[in-house]
Amino acid sequence: MNPSESLTPNYRQIQNGSSTVLSEGSKSESVPHTDSNGIQYRPQQNGRVIPRGEILSRIVPFYELFITNSALLGYHILKGAVKHISSNNGTHIFLFEACQPIHYQPDVDLCAASALTWSLMGGAVLYFVITSLIGFFIYLECRRKDYPATFTALWNSPLFIACYFFQEKQRIDLLSIPNRFMHLRKWTHSHVHRLIFSLYCLITTSLIAHDLTRRTVDQNDFDANKASQGKEFYSHIYNPYFLPYYVAIYLYLKTIIASSLEIRGLLFNDKPEKVGVHFMALKSR
């Protein structure tokens, strides 16, 4: 029901503080935190309970991104690049000396591949370390104000998978309450961990796109596939050997958009959150 719509004439609403009295015939009910349209709101000073379904829906794409991209694609690039280096010290050369002219390879851009590997794997490790520290500092800040801190600290860290095992009464995200009630330090509500995550995804996506414009570790297979396809029009834009790169770009872009929307919603959490509509307000005229 749109906020602009009013209840049908056979209903009566009496605003009484934060409650609304809805009545139909002899039935009457006082509904707290409800407006005249029957829309109920979560009071801003009440912390939001995180359901287990939401935790699971966050776990799957988060760890899917790191397993698929950081682990599998990163290792694939590392393994493929080392094969092009005729040295027993190939891994060290690829990671630390790939951009030196002496290690130039005509069939693969080792420098671009090395930068991408560092972003995929090293960037993921750096993200986990920094945001875990942020979660720890959130824990200390909540404890300083004598709030139950464990769930909020884990929920706002990469270790939020542990939140699934908390009881319902413990699954309260303290940061869902505006800071004018909580009186925590301001940085706790700045969503630093989400901003770092978005930045990591943006940098890595840019490096993947850059690597695709160079000669990747899969370039020889790409050329062989194009030759076997002849003059097929799609051979210039599609190649099965590049699918992991396309999947990585998709997952990172999806994460950037989702994180941006999440940050936007949390920044405006001073507005009451709609949680439902009373059934008496749903009847048609």
ZADO-1210 file (C-alpha; in nm, 4 decimals, padded with zeros to 6 digits):
<atoms>
<atom x="00.0000" y="00.0000" z="00.0000" code="MET" pos="1"/>
<atom x="00.1449" y="00.3351" z="-00.0986" code="ASN" pos="2"/>
<atom x="00.1938" y="00.5936" z="00.1770" code="PRO" pos="3"/>
<atom x="-00.0239" y="00.8350" z="-00.0197" code="SER" pos="4"/>
<atom x="-00.3201" y="00.5944" z="-00.0057" code="GLU" pos="5"/>
<atom x="-00.5596" y="00.6175" z="00.2867" code="SER" pos="6"/>
<atom x="-00.7524" y="00.3400" z="00.4537" code="LEU" pos="7"/>
<atom x="-01.1013" y="00.2546" z="00.3327" code="THR" pos="8"/>
<atom x="-01.3907" y="00.4528" z="00.4850" code="PRO" pos="9"/>
<atom x="-01.5059" y="00.1657" z="00.7106" code="ASN" pos="10"/>
<atom x="-01.1832" y="00.1972" z="00.9110" code="TYR" pos="11"/>
<atom x="-01.1106" y="00.4497" z="01.1825" code="ARG" pos="12"/>
<atom x="-00.7641" y="00.5622" z="01.2839" code="GLN" pos="13"/>
<atom x="-00.6854" y="00.7537" z="01.5985" code="ILE" pos="14"/>
<atom x="-00.3275" y="00.8648" z="01.6332" code="GLN" pos="15"/>
<atom x="-00.2150" y="00.8124" z="01.9907" code="ASN" pos="16"/>
<atom x="00.1578" y="00.8832" z="02.0287" code="GLY" pos="17"/>
<atom x="00.3399" y="00.6113" z="01.8309" code="SER" pos="18"/>
<atom x="00.0328" y="00.3850" z="01.8134" code="SER" pos="19"/>
<atom x="-00.2655" y="00.3765" z="01.5797" code="THR" pos="20"/>
<atom x="-00.6080" y="00.2359" z="01.6639" code="VAL" pos="21"/>
<atom x="-00.7475" y="00.0358" z="01.3709" code="LEU" pos="22"/>
<atom x="-01.1084" y="-00.0743" z="01.3895" code="SER" pos="23"/>
<atom x="-01.3611" y="-00.2575" z="01.1719" code="GLU" pos="24"/>
<atom x="-01.7116" y="-00.2887" z="01.3060" code="GLY" pos="25"/>
<atom x="-01.6853" y="-00.4182" z="01.6615" code="SER" pos="26"/>
<atom x="-01.3182" y="-00.5134" z="01.6185" code="LYS" pos="27"/>
<atom x="-01.0619" y="-00.2646" z="01.7420" code="SER" pos="28"/>
<atom x="-00.6883" y="-00.2992" z="01.7858" code="GLU" pos="29"/>
<atom x="-00.4164" y="-00.0619" z="01.8994" code="SER" pos="30"/>
<atom x="-00.1049" y="-00.1204" z="01.6866" code="VAL" pos="31"/>
<atom x="00.2218" y="00.0328" z="01.8109" code="PRO" pos="32"/>
<atom x="00.4654" y="00.2153" z="01.5807" code="HIS" pos="33"/>
<atom x="00.2086" y="00.2264" z="01.2993" code="THR" pos="34"/>
<atom x="00.1030" y="00.5232" z="01.0884" code="ASP" pos="35"/>
<atom x="-00.2465" y="00.6066" z="00.9656" code="SER" pos="36"/>
<atom x="-00.1955" y="00.3897" z="00.6575" code="ASN" pos="37"/>
<atom x="-00.1332" y="00.0802" z="00.8683" code="GLY" pos="38"/>
<atom x="00.2394" y="00.0706" z="00.7874" code="ILE" pos="39"/>
<atom x="00.4443" y="-00.0437" z="01.0843" code="GLN" pos="40"/>
<atom x="00.7980" y="00.0819" z="01.1484" code="TYR" pos="41"/>
<atom x="01.0907" y="-00.0445" z="01.3506" code="ARG" pos="42"/>
<atom x="01.1690" y="00.2136" z="01.6194" code="PRO" pos="43"/>
<atom x="01.5058" y="00.3684" z="01.5446" code="GLN" pos="44"/>
<atom x="01.6380" y="00.2968" z="01.8919" code="GLN" pos="45"/>
<atom x="01.5671" y="-00.0761" z="01.8502" code="ASN" pos="46"/>
<atom x="01.8540" y="-00.2822" z="01.7099" code="GLY" pos="47"/>
<atom x="01.7813" y="-00.4913" z="01.4036" code="ARG" pos="48"/>
<atom x="01.7654" y="-00.8689" z="01.4488" code="VAL" pos="49"/>
<atom x="01.9578" y="-01.0423" z="01.1685" code="ILE" pos="50"/>
<atom x="01.7738" y="-01.3595" z="01.0572" code="PRO" pos="51"/>
<atom x="01.9707" y="-01.6724" z="00.9732" code="ARG" pos="52"/>
<atom x="01.8392" y="-01.6611" z="00.6163" code="GLY" pos="53"/>
<atom x="02.0030" y="-01.3219" z="00.5619" code="GLU" pos="54"/>
<atom x="02.3303" y="-01.4514" z="00.7052" code="ILE" pos="55"/>
<atom x="02.3277" y="-01.7449" z="00.4628" code="LEU" pos="56"/>
<atom x="02.2387" y="-01.5218" z="00.1677" code="SER" pos="57"/>
<atom x="02.5421" y="-01.3073" z="00.2513" code="ARG" pos="58"/>
<atom x="02.7806" y="-01.5981" z="00.3124" code="ILE" pos="59"/>
<atom x="02.7343" y="-01.7638" z="-00.0268" code="VAL" pos="60"/>
<atom x="02.8277" y="-01.4737" z="-00.2637" code="PRO" pos="61"/>
<atom x="03.1013" y="-01.3447" z="-00.0300" code="PHE" pos="62"/>
<atom x="03.3009" y="-01.6667" z="-00.0070" code="TYR" pos="63"/>
<atom x="03.2096" y="-01.7628" z="-00.3640" code="GLU" pos="64"/>
<atom x="03.3879" y="-01.4473" z="-00.4800" code="LEU" pos="65"/>
<atom x="03.7078" y="-01.5211" z="-00.2882" code="PHE" pos="66"/>
<atom x="03.7187" y="-01.8947" z="-00.3662" code="ILE" pos="67"/>
<atom x="03.6409" y="-01.8522" z="-00.7371" code="THR" pos="68"/>
<atom x="03.8529" y="-01.5441" z="-00.8022" code="ASN" pos="69"/>
<atom x="04.1218" y="-01.5021" z="-00.5393" code="SER" pos="70"/>
<atom x="04.2020" y="-01.8716" z="-00.4979" code="ALA" pos="71"/>
<atom x="04.1201" y="-02.0498" z="-00.8242" code="LEU" pos="72"/>
<atom x="04.1779" y="-01.7745" z="-01.0825" code="LEU" pos="73"/>
<atom x="04.4784" y="-01.6377" z="-00.8931" code="GLY" pos="74"/>
<atom x="04.6402" y="-01.9808" z="-00.8758" code="TYR" pos="75"/>
<atom x="04.5588" y="-02.0473" z="-01.2419" code="HIS" pos="76"/>
<atom x="04.7365" y="-01.7289" z="-01.3502" code="ILE" pos="77"/>
<atom x="05.0316" y="-01.7976" z="-01.1213" code="LEU" pos="78"/>
<atom x="05.0717" y="-02.1537" z="-01.2481" code="LYS" pos="79"/>
<atom x="05.0308" y="-02.0536" z="-01.6136" code="GLY" pos="80"/>
<atom x="05.2819" y="-01.7682" z="-01.5882" code="ALA" pos="81"/>
<atom x="05.5501" y="-01.9770" z="-01.4175" code="VAL" pos="82"/>
<atom x="05.5391" y="-02.2217" z="-01.7110" code="LYS" pos="83"/>
<atom x="05.6642" y="-01.9409" z="-01.9362" code="HIS" pos="84"/>
<atom x="05.9672" y="-01.8741" z="-01.7163" code="ILE" pos="85"/>
<atom x="06.2575" y="-02.1071" z="-01.7815" code="SER" pos="86"/>
<atom x="06.4040" y="-02.0909" z="-01.4343" code="SER" pos="87"/>
<atom x="06.3916" y="-02.2944" z="-01.1166" code="ASN" pos="88"/>
<atom x="06.3066" y="-01.9709" z="-00.9388" code="ASN" pos="89"/>
<atom x="06.0053" y="-01.9004" z="-01.1610" code="GLY" pos="90"/>
<atom x="05.7545" y="-01.8213" z="-00.8850" code="THR" pos="91"/>
<atom x="05.9845" y="-01.5634" z="-00.7226" code="HIS" pos="92"/>
<atom x="06.0628" y="-01.4047" z="-01.0585" code="ILE" pos="93"/>
<atom x="05.6941" y="-01.3839" z="-01.1508" code="PHE" pos="94"/>
<atom x="05.5887" y="-01.2284" z="-00.8208" code="LEU" pos="95"/>
<atom x="05.8775" y="-00.9873" z="-00.7630" code="PHE" pos="96"/>
<atom x="06.0670" y="-00.9327" z="-01.0905" code="GLU" pos="97"/>
<atom x="05.8098" y="-00.9798" z="-01.3674" code="ALA" pos="98"/>
<atom x="05.8153" y="-00.6148" z="-01.4770" code="CYS" pos="99"/>
<atom x="06.1894" y="-00.6092" z="-01.5387" code="GLN" pos="100"/>
<atom x="06.2821" y="-00.5963" z="-01.9122" code="PRO" pos="101"/>
<atom x="06.5090" y="-00.8997" z="-01.8759" code="ILE" pos="102"/>
<atom x="06.2038" y="-01.1200" z="-01.8130" code="HIS" pos="103"/>
<atom x="06.0052" y="-01.0017" z="-02.1148" code="TYR" pos="104"/>
<atom x="05.8097" y="-01.2813" z="-02.2859" code="GLN" pos="105"/>
<atom x="05.6670" y="-01.2343" z="-02.6379" code="PRO" pos="106"/>
<atom x="05.3650" y="-01.4592" z="-02.5793" code="ASP" pos="107"/>
<atom x="05.2547" y="-01.3332" z="-02.2356" code="VAL" pos="108"/>
<atom x="05.2648" y="-01.0028" z="-02.0482" code="ASP" pos="109"/>
<atom x="05.4182" y="-01.1181" z="-01.7216" code="LEU" pos="110"/>
<atom x="05.4021" y="-00.7712" z="-01.5667" code="CYS" pos="111"/>
<atom x="05.0241" y="-00.7368" z="-01.6112" code="ALA" pos="112"/>
<atom x="04.9686" y="-01.0955" z="-01.4971" code="ALA" pos="113"/>
<atom x="05.1841" y="-01.0408" z="-01.1892" code="SER" pos="114"/>
<atom x="04.9965" y="-00.7247" z="-01.0908" code="ALA" pos="115"/>
<atom x="04.6664" y="-00.9071" z="-01.1322" code="LEU" pos="116"/>
<atom x="04.7840" y="-01.2015" z="-00.9210" code="THR" pos="117"/>
<atom x="04.8964" y="-00.9684" z="-00.6443" code="TRP" pos="118"/>
<atom x="04.5550" y="-00.8000" z="-00.6503" code="SER" pos="119"/>
<atom x="04.3580" y="-01.1257" z="-00.6600" code="LEU" pos="120"/>
<atom x="04.5506" y="-01.3093" z="-00.3896" code="MET" pos="121"/>
<atom x="04.7541" y="-01.0512" z="-00.1997" code="GLY" pos="122"/>
<atom x="04.4703" y="-00.7994" z="-00.2038" code="GLY" pos="123"/>
<atom x="04.2325" y="-01.0589" z="-00.0585" code="ALA" pos="124"/>
<atom x="04.4733" y="-01.1394" z="00.2246" code="VAL" pos="125"/>
<atom x="04.5240" y="-00.7680" z="00.2943" code="LEU" pos="126"/>
<atom x="04.1475" y="-00.7127" z="00.2954" code="TYR" pos="127"/>
<atom x="04.0927" y="-00.9947" z="00.5456" code="PHE" pos="128"/>
<atom x="04.3661" y="-00.8639" z="00.7764" code="VAL" pos="129"/>
<atom x="04.2555" y="-00.4973" z="00.7724" code="ILE" pos="130"/>
<atom x="03.8827" y="-00.5631" z="00.8083" code="THR" pos="131"/>
<atom x="03.9421" y="-00.8219" z="01.0807" code="SER" pos="132"/>
<atom x="04.1287" y="-00.5519" z="01.2733" code="LEU" pos="133"/>
<atom x="03.8381" y="-00.3130" z="01.2133" code="ILE" pos="134"/>
<atom x="03.6001" y="-00.5750" z="01.3518" code="GLY" pos="135"/>
<atom x="03.8240" y="-00.6102" z="01.6584" code="PHE" pos="136"/>
<atom x="03.8227" y="-00.2334" z="01.7150" code="PHE" pos="137"/>
<atom x="03.4417" y="-00.2307" z="01.6806" code="ILE" pos="138"/>
<atom x="03.4357" y="-00.5002" z="01.9488" code="TYR" pos="139"/>
<atom x="03.6488" y="-00.2870" z="02.1808" code="LEU" pos="140"/>
<atom x="03.4366" y="00.0220" z="02.1171" code="GLU" pos="141"/>
<atom x="03.1105" y="-00.1603" z="02.1922" code="CYS" pos="142"/>
<atom x="03.2597" y="-00.3098" z="02.5075" code="ARG" pos="143"/>
<atom x="03.3715" y="00.0371" z="02.6152" code="ARG" pos="144"/>
<atom x="03.0037" y="00.1364" z="02.6230" code="LYS" pos="145"/>
<atom x="02.9041" y="-00.1930" z="02.7941" code="ASP" pos="146"/>
<atom x="02.7121" y="-00.3250" z="02.4928" code="TYR" pos="147"/>
<atom x="02.7198" y="-00.6925" z="02.3870" code="PRO" pos="148"/>
<atom x="02.9904" y="-00.6681" z="02.1235" code="ALA" pos="149"/>
<atom x="03.0704" y="-01.0105" z="01.9779" code="THR" pos="150"/>
<atom x="02.7920" y="-01.0405" z="01.7199" code="PHE" pos="151"/>
<atom x="02.8288" y="-00.6825" z="01.5903" code="THR" pos="152"/>
<atom x="03.2072" y="-00.7194" z="01.5610" code="ALA" pos="153"/>
<atom x="03.1768" y="-01.0471" z="01.3672" code="LEU" pos="154"/>
<atom x="02.8891" y="-00.9226" z="01.1488" code="TRP" pos="155"/>
<atom x="03.1044" y="-00.6301" z="01.0378" code="ASN" pos="156"/>
<atom x="03.4133" y="-00.8407" z="00.9640" code="SER" pos="157"/>
<atom x="03.5053" y="-01.1158" z="00.7143" code="PRO" pos="158"/>
<atom x="03.4364" y="-01.3723" z="00.9881" code="LEU" pos="159"/>
<atom x="03.0617" y="-01.3094" z="00.9837" code="PHE" pos="160"/>
<atom x="03.0043" y="-01.6761" z="00.8958" code="ILE" pos="161"/>
<atom x="03.0243" y="-01.7397" z="01.2718" code="ALA" pos="162"/>
<atom x="02.7150" y="-01.5206" z="01.3197" code="CYS" pos="163"/>
<atom x="02.4971" y="-01.8077" z="01.1970" code="TYR" pos="164"/>
<atom x="02.5493" y="-01.9946" z="01.5247" code="PHE" pos="165"/>
<atom x="02.4260" y="-01.7145" z="01.7525" code="PHE" pos="166"/>
<atom x="02.0867" y="-01.7400" z="01.9199" code="GLN" pos="167"/>
<atom x="01.8155" y="-01.5067" z="01.7918" code="GLU" pos="168"/>
<atom x="01.8253" y="-01.2715" z="02.0922" code="LYS" pos="169"/>
<atom x="02.2007" y="-01.2289" z="02.0371" code="GLN" pos="170"/>
<atom x="02.1816" y="-01.1552" z="01.6622" code="ARG" pos="171"/>
<atom x="02.1497" y="-00.7761" z="01.7052" code="ILE" pos="172"/>
<atom x="02.3577" y="-00.5473" z="01.4857" code="ASP" pos="173"/>
<atom x="02.4306" y="-00.2506" z="01.7121" code="LEU" pos="174"/>
<atom x="02.5411" y="-00.0432" z="01.4134" code="LEU" pos="175"/>
<atom x="02.1860" y="-00.0570" z="01.2773" code="SER" pos="176"/>
<atom x="02.0936" y="00.1860" z="01.5573" code="ILE" pos="177"/>
<atom x="02.1663" y="00.5541" z="01.4792" code="PRO" pos="178"/>
<atom x="02.4725" y="00.6752" z="01.6658" code="ASN" pos="179"/>
<atom x="02.2791" y="00.9520" z="01.8393" code="ARG" pos="180"/>
<atom x="02.1419" y="00.6750" z="02.0609" code="PHE" pos="181"/>
<atom x="02.4570" y="00.4620" z="02.0856" code="MET" pos="182"/>
<atom x="02.7167" y="00.7375" z="02.1425" code="HIS" pos="183"/>
<atom x="02.9976" y="00.5300" z="01.9932" code="LEU" pos="184"/>
<atom x="03.2918" y="00.6894" z="01.8174" code="ARG" pos="185"/>
<atom x="03.1802" y="00.8231" z="01.4791" code="LYS" pos="186"/>
<atom x="03.4110" y="00.6019" z="01.2718" code="TRP" pos="187"/>
<atom x="03.2152" y="00.2903" z="01.3788" code="THR" pos="188"/>
<atom x="02.9197" y="00.4045" z="01.1654" code="HIS" pos="189"/>
<atom x="03.1336" y="00.5018" z="00.8631" code="SER" pos="190"/>
<atom x="03.1209" y="00.1467" z="00.7161" code="HIS" pos="191"/>
<atom x="03.4956" y="00.1392" z="00.6530" code="VAL" pos="192"/>
<atom x="03.5030" y="-00.2371" z="00.5934" code="HIS" pos="193"/>
<atom x="03.2415" y="-00.2109" z="00.3168" code="ARG" pos="194"/>
<atom x="03.4275" y="00.0772" z="00.1538" code="LEU" pos="195"/>
<atom x="03.7540" y="-00.1240" z="00.1615" code="ILE" pos="196"/>
<atom x="03.5740" y="-00.4231" z="00.0095" code="PHE" pos="197"/>
<atom x="03.4334" y="-00.2085" z="-00.2732" code="SER" pos="198"/>
<atom x="03.7762" y="-00.0546" z="-00.3347" code="LEU" pos="199"/>
<atom x="03.9389" y="-00.3999" z="-00.3520" code="TYR" pos="200"/>
<atom x="03.6773" y="-00.5168" z="-00.6036" code="CYS" pos="201"/>
<atom x="03.7153" y="-00.2013" z="-00.8147" code="LEU" pos="202"/>
<atom x="04.0957" y="-00.2220" z="-00.8322" code="ILE" pos="203"/>
<atom x="04.0921" y="-00.5924" z="-00.9155" code="THR" pos="204"/>
<atom x="03.8254" y="-00.5480" z="-01.1848" code="THR" pos="205"/>
<atom x="04.0385" y="-00.2765" z="-01.3468" code="SER" pos="206"/>
<atom x="04.3452" y="-00.5031" z="-01.3453" code="LEU" pos="207"/>
<atom x="04.1488" y="-00.7924" z="-01.4975" code="ILE" pos="208"/>
<atom x="04.0263" y="-00.5644" z="-01.7768" code="ALA" pos="209"/>
<atom x="04.3828" y="-00.4400" z="-01.8299" code="HIS" pos="210"/>
<atom x="04.5178" y="-00.7953" z="-01.8411" code="ASP" pos="211"/>
<atom x="04.2602" y="-00.8914" z="-02.1033" code="LEU" pos="212"/>
<atom x="04.3875" y="-00.6119" z="-02.3276" code="THR" pos="213"/>
<atom x="04.7397" y="-00.7578" z="-02.3009" code="ARG" pos="214"/>
<atom x="04.8608" y="-01.1112" z="-02.3661" code="ARG" pos="215"/>
<atom x="04.7293" y="-01.3196" z="-02.0781" code="THR" pos="216"/>
<atom x="04.8667" y="-01.6568" z="-01.9669" code="VAL" pos="217"/>
<atom x="04.5817" y="-01.8084" z="-02.1724" code="ASP" pos="218"/>
<atom x="04.6640" y="-01.6103" z="-02.4873" code="GLN" pos="219"/>
<atom x="04.8184" y="-01.9040" z="-02.6756" code="ASN" pos="220"/>
<atom x="04.5070" y="-02.1143" z="-02.6129" code="ASP" pos="221"/>
<atom x="04.2935" y="-01.8171" z="-02.7139" code="PHE" pos="222"/>
<atom x="04.4811" y="-01.7797" z="-03.0451" code="ASP" pos="223"/>
<atom x="04.4588" y="-02.1527" z="-03.1128" code="ALA" pos="224"/>
<atom x="04.0857" y="-02.1484" z="-03.0503" code="ASN" pos="225"/>
<atom x="04.0379" y="-01.8508" z="-03.2836" code="LYS" pos="226"/>
<atom x="04.2333" y="-02.0303" z="-03.5548" code="ALA" pos="227"/>
<atom x="04.0197" y="-02.3418" z="-03.5197" code="SER" pos="228"/>
<atom x="03.6992" y="-02.1353" z="-03.5376" code="GLN" pos="229"/>
<atom x="03.8038" y="-01.9757" z="-03.8623" code="GLY" pos="230"/>
<atom x="03.6115" y="-01.6594" z="-03.9429" code="LYS" pos="231"/>
<atom x="03.3281" y="-01.7159" z="-03.6980" code="GLU" pos="232"/>
<atom x="03.2161" y="-01.3692" z="-03.5900" code="PHE" pos="233"/>
<atom x="03.2023" y="-01.4538" z="-03.2176" code="TYR" pos="234"/>
<atom x="03.5582" y="-01.5874" z="-03.2029" code="SER" pos="235"/>
<atom x="03.6901" y="-01.2328" z="-03.1522" code="HIS" pos="236"/>
<atom x="03.4827" y="-01.1700" z="-02.8384" code="ILE" pos="237"/>
<atom x="03.4165" y="-01.5132" z="-02.6925" code="TYR" pos="238"/>
<atom x="03.6644" y="-01.7801" z="-02.5965" code="ASN" pos="239"/>
<atom x="03.6146" y="-02.0541" z="-02.3351" code="PRO" pos="240"/>
<atom x="03.9657" y="-01.9926" z="-02.2023" code="TYR" pos="241"/>
<atom x="03.8637" y="-01.6415" z="-02.1012" code="PHE" pos="242"/>
<atom x="03.5474" y="-01.7452" z="-01.9144" code="LEU" pos="243"/>
<atom x="03.7160" y="-01.7317" z="-01.5688" code="PRO" pos="244"/>
<atom x="03.8088" y="-01.3677" z="-01.6360" code="TYR" pos="245"/>
<atom x="03.4543" y="-01.2820" z="-01.7456" code="TYR" pos="246"/>
<atom x="03.3071" y="-01.4560" z="-01.4397" code="VAL" pos="247"/>
<atom x="03.5489" y="-01.2662" z="-01.2127" code="ALA" pos="248"/>
<atom x="03.4498" y="-00.9309" z="-01.3643" code="ILE" pos="249"/>
<atom x="03.0819" y="-01.0181" z="-01.3205" code="TYR" pos="250"/>
<atom x="03.1240" y="-01.1188" z="-00.9552" code="LEU" pos="251"/>
<atom x="03.3303" y="-00.8115" z="-00.8683" code="TYR" pos="252"/>
<atom x="03.0912" y="-00.5687" z="-01.0403" code="LEU" pos="253"/>
<atom x="02.7926" y="-00.7333" z="-00.8724" code="LYS" pos="254"/>
<atom x="02.9675" y="-00.6969" z="-00.5359" code="THR" pos="255"/>
<atom x="03.0486" y="-00.3298" z="-00.5975" code="ILE" pos="256"/>
<atom x="02.6844" y="-00.2529" z="-00.6807" code="ILE" pos="257"/>
<atom x="02.5522" y="-00.4529" z="-00.3835" code="ALA" pos="258"/>
<atom x="02.7990" y="-00.2895" z="-00.1421" code="SER" pos="259"/>
<atom x="02.7155" y="00.0576" z="-00.2730" code="SER" pos="260"/>
<atom x="02.3436" y="-00.0001" z="-00.2218" code="LEU" pos="261"/>
<atom x="02.4064" y="-00.1441" z="00.1251" code="GLU" pos="262"/>
<atom x="02.6200" y="00.1545" z="00.2262" code="ILE" pos="263"/>
<atom x="02.3598" y="00.3951" z="00.0894" code="ARG" pos="264"/>
<atom x="02.0861" y="00.2248" z="00.2912" code="GLY" pos="265"/>
<atom x="02.2905" y="00.2230" z="00.6117" code="LEU" pos="266"/>
<atom x="02.3936" y="00.5868" z="00.5790" code="LEU" pos="267"/>
<atom x="02.0275" y="00.6867" z="00.5825" code="PHE" pos="268"/>
<atom x="01.9247" y="00.4627" z="00.8717" code="ASN" pos="269"/>
<atom x="01.7978" y="00.7688" z="01.0607" code="ASP" pos="270"/>
<atom x="01.4742" y="00.7118" z="00.8713" code="LYS" pos="271"/>
<atom x="01.2428" y="00.4538" z="01.0337" code="PRO" pos="272"/>
<atom x="01.2573" y="00.1140" z="00.8654" code="GLU" pos="273"/>
<atom x="00.9282" y="-00.0222" z="00.7320" code="LYS" pos="274"/>
<atom x="00.8697" y="-00.3739" z="00.8638" code="VAL" pos="275"/>
<atom x="00.5126" y="-00.4540" z="00.7583" code="GLY" pos="276"/>
<atom x="00.1533" y="-00.3499" z="00.6955" code="VAL" pos="277"/>
<atom x="-00.1329" y="-00.4364" z="00.9312" code="HIS" pos="278"/>
<atom x="-00.3856" y="-00.6733" z="00.7760" code="PHE" pos="279"/>
<atom x="-00.6793" y="-00.4388" z="00.8490" code="MET" pos="280"/>
<atom x="-00.5204" y="-00.1814" z="00.6183" code="ALA" pos="281"/>
<atom x="-00.4985" y="-00.4239" z="00.3273" code="LEU" pos="282"/>
<atom x="-00.8706" y="-00.4716" z="00.2621" code="LYS" pos="283"/>
<atom x="-01.0006" y="-00.3191" z="-00.0570" code="SER" pos="284"/>
<atom x="-01.2782" y="-00.0647" z="-00.0711" code="ARG" pos="285"/>
</atoms>
